[in-house]
Amino acid sequence: MKVDIAKYYPIIPVFAAYAVMFLIGSKMSGMWELIAMLAFYCALGQAFNIFLGMTGYVDFGYVAFLGVGTYGMALGITRLSNVEGLGIGIVIIGFLMAGGMSTLLSLAVGAVALRLRGAYFAIATIGVNEGFRYLIEGARLWNGSEGIIFIAEMNQIFGREAASAMFTFWADVFVLIIAALAALVTLHFMRSKIGYALTALREDEDAAKVMGINVTKYKIIAFIASAIFAGSLGAAAWALKTPYVFPPEVFEIHYTIEAIIIVLLGGAGTLLGPVIGGLIYGISKYYLAIILPGFQLLIFAPIIILIIVLFPEGIVGMLKNRIRGKALERYII
Amino acid sequence: MIFEQLAGNLIQGLVLGAIYGMATMGLSLIFGVLRVVNVGHGAFIMVGAFIALILFNVLGIIPILAIPVALVVGLALGFIFYYSALRKLIDAPELASLLATFSMGVMLEEIVKLIFGSEFRGYNWAVGKITLSMTVLPMTKLYACIGSVLIAILLYLWFNKTRAGTAMRSVVEDSEGAGVCGVNVGAVYALSFALGIGLTVVSGVLLTMFIPVGINPYMGGALTLKAFVIAVLGGLASPYGAFFGGLVFGLVENGSYTLFALIPGVEPFALTRFFSFVMLLLILLIRPTGLLRAK
């Protein structure tokens, strides 16, 4: 079997963008904080795009996967902190737990919610997110509403200095890696049977079914892949960066909304879209908070409405139409 | 006594449930006609709450008289939002209208925050109370309950006895067919959205008559989620179903709280919320047309 390398050319601009971000952050002093935030938004968009962009299903409770991922890492670290000789391995175990827990949740949610469509699906997923949060608080699961604080464990395992490097540098590097991996998986899906099936499903689910496509299978594949990246993102960007987890924070619906905005702004279902959307959203949020503190949302809300009405395809979606038939088409999808 | 306490809470739940039901009718009306889920629903309730608060605290106007003011403000907001944005999103994928209505809610919250600040406020309208053996019902709560029922009846009459109401029902049934028969579908969409928002803003006034404290620009988030559960109980697309769903929800919420409070070592408030979302998922899975079969 001959692997057609040209199929994977579109990953070049995405990886280039992440590499430039890393270089700017690590070489220019004072930029790392901004880059870390941008990396988080790019990764969030890239992970969510796998499901939202490719299937057209609106998961309004997406943040739940980030939430359980955060808990996965937190539980891994707190429960294993006394085991000798794990070292950095504890972080790997934490990521595995985050991925495993988000997979389990996505299977459970998928079994219920993926039978529903459109608005019913959106409402069901909000229900799952809120329900899960209140289950943790109400039944005092995993320390309930008091949350888990594990800065002492982090210091004990890695030593004060290495733990601090984890919070301020490595956690963000992991986020960038997650974003890049999510982009790679997105492109792989796009260039394989999965992508074609999902495109058919997004355009017309009933017609796709009649054509003999096993829509349920492909929906679940996209849902689980998207959930695993979300779980890992929660583990890296929330648990490793800020070593505590509180239910109201990690199940906050605003993160889902931010993810939707990023995907829509860049162009749903495109590979480069989440990068562009994440950068624009992150940069404008960062500078608005400096220039007009307290007014960000008031400015954002009407702009979002404008974008939805005027540019429903997003930036990369429009760009794709412009460059159709030109050489650039091979690199930007 | 636990039974006395339970009975008392259930009476409170029934009164609150009528208000909940009325507060969800707008959501169901909009979904029924436009097939748009108003994710900013709670923010419109919040606007109503502020109208009641400001009229009472600043001008001394009693909340009952705030209802027509709230209706006018709500209708105006509805028409503005419909013609400025929503009109172009009716046929777009759900994503667009979900995000647009959410942004509308955020916009309202931020404007209200800008004007009034984000601290919790309340008002005190004391007009006596009824004392029962198991609970105490202030008259304001009773007024709010009666007001909700009256508005629901008026809406029913309006739907079934007026031309505009008939046109709306025809669009719910089959929007293309209605258009062919000469119904101005665009106008029906606009009117339905405006009316839905109007009802929602009015419900904000009624809600503060039940709970006259905790008024804050961000009070709507939790109310939106409750409204979703209630709307699903009623079949999502039916305003009367929503009213019925509100009664059920009020009873279940207060009843289950009383029972969860008996379990040691849990947080009954959070468990009540958890229980309501379990209910939401079960209904969606087993009976998506709602507890009453939608017409």
Contacts between the chains, C-beta under 8 A, distances in Angstrom:
chain1	res1	chain2	res2	distance
A	52	B	95	7.4
A	56	B	93	6.0
A	56	B	95	7.5
A	58	B	94	5.4
A	58	B	95	5.2
A	58	B	98	5.9
A	60	B	39	7.7
A	60	B	98	7.2
A	112	B	281	5.8
A	112	B	284	7.8
A	112	B	285	5.8
A	113	B	281	7.9
A	113	B	284	8.0
A	115	B	285	7.2
A	116	B	284	6.1
A	116	B	288	7.3
A	118	B	35	8.0
A	118	B	94	5.2
A	119	B	31	6.8
A	119	B	35	7.2
A	119	B	36	8.0
A	119	B	37	4.5
A	119	B	94	5.9
A	119	B	98	7.8
A	119	B	236	7.5
A	120	B	236	7.3
A	120	B	284	6.0
A	120	B	288	6.3
A	122	B	37	6.5
A	122	B	94	6.5
A	122	B	98	6.1
A	123	B	37	6.8
A	123	B	228	5.2
A	123	B	232	6.4
A	123	B	236	7.8
A	123	B	280	7.4
A	123	B	284	7.2
A	124	B	280	7.3
A	124	B	281	6.1
A	124	B	284	5.1
A	126	B	225	6.8
A	126	B	228	6.4
A	127	B	228	7.2
A	127	B	229	7.3
A	127	B	277	4.5
A	127	B	280	4.3
A	127	B	281	5.4
A	127	B	284	7.6
A	128	B	277	7.4
A	128	B	281	7.0
A	130	B	225	5.7
A	130	B	273	6.9
A	130	B	277	5.3
A	131	B	273	7.9
A	131	B	274	5.5
A	131	B	277	3.2
A	131	B	278	6.2
A	131	B	280	7.7
A	131	B	281	7.1
A	134	B	270	4.5
A	134	B	271	7.0
A	134	B	273	4.1
A	134	B	274	3.8
A	134	B	277	6.9
A	135	B	271	8.0
A	135	B	274	4.7
A	137	B	267	5.8
A	137	B	270	3.8
A	138	B	260	7.6
A	138	B	266	5.8
A	138	B	267	5.0
A	138	B	268	7.4
A	138	B	269	7.6
A	138	B	270	3.4
A	138	B	271	3.4
A	138	B	272	7.7
A	138	B	273	7.2
A	138	B	274	4.9
A	139	B	266	5.9
A	139	B	271	6.8
A	139	B	274	7.7
A	140	B	265	6.6
A	140	B	266	6.4
A	140	B	267	6.9
A	144	B	267	6.7
A	145	B	267	6.7
A	145	B	270	7.0
A	253	B	221	7.5
A	257	B	99	7.4
A	257	B	102	6.1
A	260	B	95	6.8
A	260	B	98	7.8
A	260	B	99	5.7
A	261	B	99	7.0
A	264	B	95	6.6
A	264	B	96	7.9
A	264	B	99	6.5
A	268	B	95	7.1
A	295	B	110	7.7
A	295	B	114	8.0
A	297	B	106	5.4
A	297	B	109	7.6
A	297	B	110	4.9
A	298	B	107	7.0
A	298	B	110	3.8
A	298	B	111	6.9
A	298	B	114	6.7
A	300	B	103	7.7
A	300	B	106	7.5
A	301	B	103	4.3
A	301	B	104	7.4
A	301	B	106	4.3
A	301	B	107	4.0
A	301	B	110	6.7
A	302	B	103	7.3
A	302	B	107	6.2
A	304	B	99	6.4
A	304	B	100	7.7
A	304	B	103	4.5
A	305	B	84	7.8
A	305	B	85	4.9
A	305	B	100	5.3
A	305	B	103	5.0
A	305	B	104	7.1
A	305	B	107	7.9
A	308	B	85	7.5
A	308	B	89	6.7
A	308	B	92	7.8
A	308	B	96	4.9
A	308	B	99	5.9
A	308	B	100	5.3
A	308	B	103	7.9
A	309	B	85	5.5
A	309	B	88	5.1
A	309	B	89	6.9
A	309	B	100	7.6
A	312	B	92	6.1
A	312	B	96	6.0
